[in-house]
Amino acid sequence: MKCIFNPLTEPYFNLAVEEYLLDNVEDDIFMLWRNEPSIIVGKFQNSLAEINVDYVKENGIKVVRRQTGGGAVFHDLGNLNFTFVESNSNGNFRTFTEPILEVLHQMGVDARFEGRNDLTINGMKISGNAQCVHHRRMLHHGTLLFSSEMTDLSKALNVNPLKFQDKAVKSVRKRVTNISEYLEDKSLSVLDFADRIMRYILASRQDAETYAFTEEELQYIRRLTDEKYATWEWNFGSSPKYTFHKSAKTSGGIVELYLSIDKSLIRQAKIYGDFFAKKDISELEDKLIDLPHNEQALNTLLSQIDVSEYVSGITGDEFKSLFF
């Protein structure tokens, strides 16, 4: 087994690392890694419906789609991620989490495996886990909340459920806690915790050895990052069909926006309200058709038209805010 401590914290890159390991490496793998503040959404989720768009934008939080199913999770540098990639695995969630539980028990933490895929302390979640299979290779990964900023976590994932209607898999919010709160040694850092886990894995597997990526591997991963994991098409464009509704009081009056979106392209648009207009609102609705549901596309459109001719008195920023 190749044991990797990945020191890089770029979320687009780190999700590409996992795909590289799953598709291109024959050895069993164990990896520990962290991400700078980011939201990692499940493969089958509607990304926009899982995030607080305003908070994510204001705080520079990246949104990345992963290969595995399940719900959206918040990562920051106080969260430690672990990944197993193995051949001929039975896919038992409990089996993959046993080494983590053993380390926690050695540290005096009464952590338990509960439900389908969670680790908990006193009934509160410290770890969520997910899996996928490709060419008979199993990728299992999980989070470990060690000293994460809980305020950031709750605000980043605080979504208004009334805005979206779709059939995508929704995240189930559970009460969460940090492992560090249950340690006697309060000086222990998340990197100390990572070191303990890595030493346990190296000692418990006879074939385990440390491994670092070659420059050739890093080049491959960077290319995969640029071509897939850092793209809007993967992170948002892969979202399933959904409808979106938002209303707001603007400088021009009450405006209600209804969108039907497929493959993250606006297929239908209706705008209602008590506003006045110089031009027929249907012209603006037509201009929205086939536009990507993202800020860049809206900025381009707004640079080409005067939106206040369709909704008298509204500003471009007010109009744009209706879409998220």
C-alpha positions as a printed NumPy array, in Angstrom:
array([[  0.   ,   0.   ,   0.   ],
       [  1.27 ,   3.436,  -0.951],
       [  0.719,   5.944,   1.863],
       [  0.596,   9.582,   0.802],
       [  0.426,  12.742,   2.843],
       [ -0.613,  15.364,   0.317],
       [  0.456,  18.793,   1.659],
       [ -1.301,  20.813,  -1.07 ],
       [ -4.594,  22.438,  -0.104],
       [ -6.033,  23.494,  -3.497],
       [ -9.47 ,  21.8  ,  -3.715],
       [ -9.643,  21.571,  -7.523],
       [ -6.227,  19.921,  -7.57 ],
       [ -6.978,  17.551,  -4.699],
       [-10.154,  16.191,  -6.276],
       [ -8.144,  15.616,  -9.46 ],
       [ -5.567,  13.704,  -7.379],
       [ -8.253,  11.245,  -6.314],
       [ -9.353,  10.62 ,  -9.9  ],
       [ -5.745,  10.089, -10.957],
       [ -5.202,   7.528,  -8.189],
       [ -8.413,   5.677,  -9.009],
       [ -7.843,   5.489, -12.757],
       [ -4.08 ,   5.224, -13.127],
       [ -2.46 ,   3.548, -10.112],
       [ -2.625,  -0.218,  -9.564],
       [ -1.389,  -0.269,  -5.95 ],
       [ -3.666,   0.124,  -2.956],
       [ -3.557,   3.716,  -1.726],
       [ -4.055,   5.535,   1.547],
       [ -3.911,   9.34 ,   1.466],
       [ -4.391,  12.154,   3.949],
       [ -5.094,  15.681,   2.687],
       [ -6.735,  19.002,   3.486],
       [ -8.496,  21.722,   1.506],
       [ -8.628,  25.456,   1.936],
       [-12.231,  26.643,   2.525],
       [-14.415,  24.918,  -0.061],
       [-17.702,  23.095,  -0.558],
       [-17.453,  19.634,  -2.059],
       [-20.754,  18.554,  -3.611],
       [-21.85 ,  15.021,  -4.411],
       [-21.738,  13.789,  -7.984],
       [-25.522,  13.763,  -8.387],
       [-26.321,  17.058,  -6.676],
       [-27.469,  20.438,  -7.924],
       [-24.49 ,  22.551,  -6.856],
       [-26.364,  25.86 ,  -6.626],
       [-29.045,  24.286,  -4.448],
       [-26.424,  23.152,  -1.925],
       [-24.642,  26.448,  -1.27 ],
       [-25.305,  29.884,   0.163],
       [-24.242,  31.715,  -2.994],
       [-23.765,  35.136,  -1.393],
       [-21.68 ,  33.828,   1.503],
       [-19.605,  31.596,  -0.767],
       [-18.881,  34.483,  -3.121],
       [-18.075,  36.998,  -0.371],
       [-15.643,  34.61 ,   1.317],
       [-13.964,  33.173,  -1.786],
       [-15.109,  29.632,  -1.027],
       [-14.584,  27.293,  -3.968],
       [-17.261,  24.81 ,  -5.019],
       [-16.063,  21.49 ,  -6.439],
       [-17.99 ,  18.44 ,  -7.605],
       [-16.534,  15.089,  -6.56 ],
       [-16.797,  11.641,  -8.165],
       [-18.764,  10.057,  -5.323],
       [-22.403,  10.416,  -4.367],
       [-23.846,  11.628,  -1.09 ],
       [-24.263,  15.127,   0.263],
       [-22.348,  18.389,   0.187],
       [-19.637,  18.926,   2.805],
       [-17.637,  21.939,   3.928],
       [-13.841,  21.699,   4.005],
       [-11.341,  24.016,   5.648],
       [ -7.853,  23.585,   7.051],
       [ -9.295,  22.325,  10.335],
       [-10.829,  19.38 ,   8.499],
       [ -8.71 ,  16.346,   7.61 ],
       [ -9.687,  14.147,   4.665],
       [ -8.709,  10.512,   4.216],
       [ -8.853,   8.441,   1.041],
       [ -8.527,   4.716,   0.407],
       [ -8.239,   3.349,  -3.131],
       [ -8.255,  -0.445,  -3.283],
       [ -8.877,  -3.31 ,  -5.673],
       [-11.213,  -6.181,  -4.848],
       [-12.886,  -4.318,  -2.012],
       [-16.297,  -5.307,  -0.68 ],
       [-17.194,  -1.649,  -0.204],
       [-17.97 ,  -1.986,   3.488],
       [-18.053,   1.545,   4.95 ],
       [-17.331,   0.249,   8.439],
       [-14.179,  -1.561,   7.298],
       [-12.665,   1.605,   5.827],
       [-13.411,   3.651,   8.932],
       [-12.086,   1.115,  11.467],
       [ -8.472,   2.438,  11.385],
       [ -9.746,   5.97 ,  12.027],
       [-11.894,   4.786,  14.921],
       [ -8.967,   2.862,  16.397],
       [ -6.764,   5.96 ,  16.385],
       [ -9.529,   8.022,  17.996],
       [-10.045,   5.361,  20.671],
       [ -6.305,   5.366,  21.388],
       [ -6.618,   9.111,  21.933],
       [ -9.421,   8.594,  24.45 ],
       [-12.249,   9.683,  22.143],
       [-15.442,   7.617,  22.245],
       [-16.164,   7.802,  18.506],
       [-18.595,   5.409,  16.848],
       [-19.772,   4.298,  13.422],
       [-23.463,   5.114,  13.059],
       [-26.07 ,   4.954,  10.335],
       [-25.043,   4.389,   6.751],
       [-21.756,   6.27 ,   6.557],
       [-21.072,   8.515,   9.567],
       [-18.659,   8.645,  12.488],
       [-20.057,  10.357,  15.561],
       [-19.21 ,  11.502,  19.077],
       [-22.141,  11.711,  21.494],
       [-24.467,  11.372,  18.508],
       [-22.943,  14.337,  16.688],
       [-21.257,  13.869,  13.32 ],
       [-17.481,  14.189,  12.97 ],
       [-17.105,  12.338,   9.67 ],
       [-19.108,  11.669,   6.526],
       [-17.989,   9.015,   4.043],
       [-18.661,   8.262,   0.386],
       [-17.569,   5.743,  -2.256],
       [-17.454,   5.004,  -5.954],
       [-16.178,   2.155,  -8.138],
       [-14.349,   2.384, -11.457],
       [-12.842,  -0.581, -13.324],
       [-13.157,  -2.754, -10.195],
       [-11.258,  -0.202,  -8.137],
       [-12.96 ,   1.24 ,  -5.06 ],
       [-12.435,   4.814,  -3.925],
       [-13.547,   5.511,  -0.368],
       [-13.066,   8.906,   1.216],
       [-14.192,  10.653,   4.349],
       [-13.985,  13.903,   6.26 ],
       [-12.692,  14.308,   9.817],
       [-13.819,  17.5  ,  11.525],
       [-10.923,  18.244,  13.854],
       [-10.953,  22.008,  14.409],
       [-13.153,  23.379,  11.639],
       [-14.859,  26.772,  11.808],
       [-18.424,  25.721,  12.533],
       [-19.817,  29.179,  11.787],
       [-18.357,  29.062,   8.275],
       [-19.671,  25.527,   7.811],
       [-23.233,  26.407,   8.76 ],
       [-23.343,  29.669,   6.808],
       [-21.766,  28.239,   3.638],
       [-24.321,  25.421,   3.505],
       [-27.32 ,  27.5  ,   4.618],
       [-29.563,  27.345,   1.538],
       [-33.103,  28.636,   1.088],
       [-34.975,  25.428,   0.082],
       [-37.816,  27.432,  -1.485],
       [-35.635,  28.664,  -4.341],
       [-35.082,  25.284,  -5.99 ],
       [-37.291,  22.416,  -7.077],
       [-35.519,  19.407,  -8.518],
       [-34.991,  15.667,  -8.176],
       [-31.315,  15.906,  -7.267],
       [-30.028,  14.208,  -4.138],
       [-30.295,  16.696,  -1.254],
       [-27.842,  16.871,   1.611],
       [-29.158,  15.842,   5.011],
       [-27.964,  18.31 ,   7.632],
       [-26.941,  16.79 ,  10.946],
       [-25.53 ,  18.206,  14.143],
       [-21.762,  18.277,  13.886],
       [-18.855,  18.705,  16.283],
       [-15.059,  18.923,  16.273],
       [-12.83 ,  16.085,  17.484],
       [-10.522,  18.562,  19.244],
       [-13.263,  19.397,  21.757],
       [-13.011,  15.863,  23.171],
       [ -9.231,  15.637,  23.571],
       [ -7.461,  15.93 ,  26.903],
       [ -4.39 ,  17.33 ,  25.134],
       [ -5.678,  20.639,  23.77 ],
       [ -2.303,  21.423,  22.192],
       [ -2.729,  18.692,  19.58 ],
       [ -3.092,  20.183,  16.078],
       [ -4.828,  18.795,  13.016],
       [ -1.405,  17.962,  11.547],
       [ -0.472,  16.081,  14.735],
       [ -3.715,  14.16 ,  14.32 ],
       [ -2.841,  13.386,  10.691],
       [  0.589,  12.139,  11.773],
       [ -0.984,   9.735,  14.283],
       [ -3.291,   8.293,  11.658],
       [ -0.49 ,   7.884,   9.132],
       [  1.771,   6.173,  11.667],
       [ -1.054,   3.789,  12.561],
       [ -1.669,   2.841,   8.912],
       [  2.055,   2.334,   8.257],
       [  2.359,   0.104,  11.317],
       [ -0.801,  -1.916,  10.675],
       [ -0.137,  -2.859,   7.045],
       [  2.881,  -4.99 ,   6.272],
       [  3.039,  -3.726,   2.69 ],
       [  2.591,  -0.049,   3.629],
       [  5.219,   2.457,   2.526],
       [  5.301,   6.23 ,   2.141],
       [  5.048,   7.639,  -1.357],
       [  5.401,  11.049,  -3.013],
       [  4.123,  11.981,  -6.466],
       [  6.622,  12.199,  -9.315],
       [  6.851,  15.342, -11.42 ],
       [  5.266,  13.43 , -14.298],
       [  2.296,  12.484, -12.106],
       [  1.927,  16.068, -10.901],
       [  1.836,  17.321, -14.484],
       [ -0.932,  14.83 , -15.31 ],
       [ -2.934,  15.902, -12.243],
       [ -2.511,  19.608, -13.032],
       [ -3.786,  18.989, -16.556],
       [ -6.815,  17.102, -15.186],
       [ -7.403,  19.97 , -12.759],
       [ -7.427,  22.578, -15.521],
       [ -9.484,  20.533, -17.957],
       [-12.096,  19.217, -15.516],
       [-12.124,  20.053, -11.811],
       [-11.561,  23.802, -12.132],
       [-14.238,  24.214, -14.817],
       [-17.757,  25.576, -14.474],
       [-18.958,  22.757, -16.759],
       [-17.965,  20.088, -14.209],
       [-18.787,  21.883, -10.98 ],
       [-22.089,  23.475, -12.029],
       [-22.875,  22.441, -15.607],
       [-23.263,  18.815, -14.552],
       [-26.201,  19.68 , -12.275],
       [-29.487,  17.913, -13.063],
       [-32.586,  19.669, -14.388],
       [-34.205,  22.04 , -11.908],
       [-36.53 ,  25.011, -11.555],
       [-35.574,  28.182,  -9.712],
       [-37.704,  30.93 ,  -8.198],
       [-36.784,  34.113,  -6.386],
       [-38.589,  37.355,  -5.648],
       [-37.15 ,  40.583,  -4.297],
       [-38.02 ,  44.195,  -3.636],
       [-35.842,  46.245,  -5.99 ],
       [-35.472,  49.922,  -6.857],
       [-37.989,  49.282,  -9.628],
       [-40.534,  47.448,  -7.487],
       [-41.279,  43.825,  -6.647],
       [-39.732,  41.462,  -9.223],
       [-40.313,  37.696,  -9.366],
       [-38.108,  35.433, -11.463],
       [-38.985,  31.881, -12.518],
       [-36.43 ,  29.763, -14.386],
       [-36.413,  26.264, -15.822],
       [-32.838,  25.017, -16.132],
       [-31.396,  21.944, -17.835],
       [-27.665,  21.15 , -17.895],
       [-27.25 ,  24.512, -16.148],
       [-28.627,  26.381, -19.192],
       [-31.745,  28.512, -18.824],
       [-34.438,  26.898, -20.995],
       [-37.458,  28.931, -19.859],
       [-37.698,  32.299, -18.093],
       [-40.639,  34.287, -16.775],
       [-40.465,  37.64 , -14.992],
       [-43.413,  39.03 , -13.013],
       [-43.918,  41.974, -10.66 ],
       [-45.468,  45.36 ,  -9.998],
       [-42.774,  47.26 , -11.896],
       [-43.08 ,  49.6  , -14.897],
       [-41.275,  49.099, -18.19 ],
       [-40.39 ,  50.919, -21.405],
       [-39.865,  47.71 , -23.383],
       [-41.781,  44.447, -23.495],
       [-40.542,  42.165, -20.689],
       [-40.818,  39.176, -23.032],
       [-37.818,  40.546, -24.95 ],
       [-35.686,  40.259, -21.806],
       [-37.053,  36.79 , -21.092],
       [-36.048,  35.691, -24.61 ],
       [-32.516,  37.019, -24.086],
       [-32.143,  34.712, -21.074],
       [-32.903,  31.54 , -23.045],
       [-29.883,  29.2  , -23.392],
       [-27.813,  31.442, -21.122],
       [-25.661,  29.549, -18.575],
       [-26.985,  29.977, -15.045],
       [-23.873,  31.734, -13.768],
       [-22.658,  35.22 , -12.949],
       [-20.222,  35.516, -15.86 ],
       [-22.951,  34.918, -18.446],
       [-25.226,  37.453, -16.75 ],
       [-22.443,  40.045, -16.651],
       [-21.969,  39.601, -20.39 ],
       [-25.688,  40.036, -21.05 ],
       [-25.933,  43.102, -18.815],
       [-23.018,  44.715, -20.625],
       [-25.023,  44.477, -23.856],
       [-28.415,  45.772, -22.668],
       [-29.932,  48.407, -20.395],
       [-31.977,  46.265, -18.034],
       [-33.76 ,  49.337, -16.627],
       [-35.612,  49.636, -19.945],
       [-37.369,  46.359, -19.081],
       [-37.754,  46.984, -15.325],
       [-37.744,  50.733, -14.769],
       [-35.342,  51.841, -12.042],
       [-33.686,  48.455, -11.427],
       [-29.903,  48.262, -11.326],
       [-27.803,  45.579, -12.964],
       [-26.681,  44.237,  -9.579],
       [-30.274,  44.034,  -8.342],
       [-31.308,  42.128, -11.463],
       [-28.331,  39.774, -11.181],
       [-29.091,  39.055,  -7.518],
       [-32.448,  37.55 ,  -8.562],
       [-30.668,  34.602, -10.182],
       [-29.01 ,  33.121,  -7.082]])
